[in-house]
């Protein structure tokens, strides 16, 4: 699976952005998908995930502010981010794993989100 993330940019605190992760093949039934983020000096964090059965999980740090959705016909996974904070500034990556895998095997190239105060 090839993944391409897009949608990052610069936004003021309190603003919103929607990230997109386009997959090269269908991922809604046999793959677990997730968004991770990496920021300087911080450990990589999994911010949101959806498994092959459709169950979603969110990190405490984004609960209630970030929401996953997907366009099954276009094989795109979205991350809607609202009420953004400066601490959300990071490179965001989408990732995929076959539902039988333990680790995320496929990664997109990352998209930078910068939240200014």
Secondary structure as the mmCIF struct_conf table of DSSP 4:
data_model
#
loop_
_struct_conf.conf_type_id
_struct_conf.id
_struct_conf.beg_label_comp_id
_struct_conf.beg_label_asym_id
_struct_conf.beg_label_seq_id
_struct_conf.end_label_comp_id
_struct_conf.end_label_asym_id
_struct_conf.end_label_seq_id
STRN STRN1 UNK A 3 UNK A 6
STRN STRN2 UNK A 9 UNK A 12
TURN_TY1_P TURN_TY1_P1 UNK A 13 UNK A 14
STRN STRN3 UNK A 17 UNK A 23
BEND BEND1 UNK A 24 UNK A 25
TURN_TY1_P TURN_TY1_P2 UNK A 28 UNK A 30
STRN STRN4 UNK A 31 UNK A 38
TURN_TY1_P TURN_TY1_P3 UNK A 40 UNK A 41
BEND BEND2 UNK A 42 UNK A 42
STRN STRN5 UNK A 45 UNK A 50
TURN_TY1_P TURN_TY1_P4 UNK A 52 UNK A 53
STRN STRN6 UNK A 56 UNK A 58
TURN_TY1_P TURN_TY1_P5 UNK A 60 UNK A 65
STRN STRN7 UNK A 66 UNK A 71
TURN_TY1_P TURN_TY1_P6 UNK A 72 UNK A 75
STRN STRN8 UNK A 76 UNK A 81
BEND BEND3 UNK A 83 UNK A 83
HELX_RH_3T_P HELX_RH_3T_P1 UNK A 86 UNK A 88
STRN STRN9 UNK A 90 UNK A 98
TURN_TY1_P TURN_TY1_P7 UNK A 99 UNK A 100
BEND BEND4 UNK A 102 UNK A 103
STRN STRN10 UNK A 106 UNK A 107
STRN STRN11 UNK A 111 UNK A 116
#
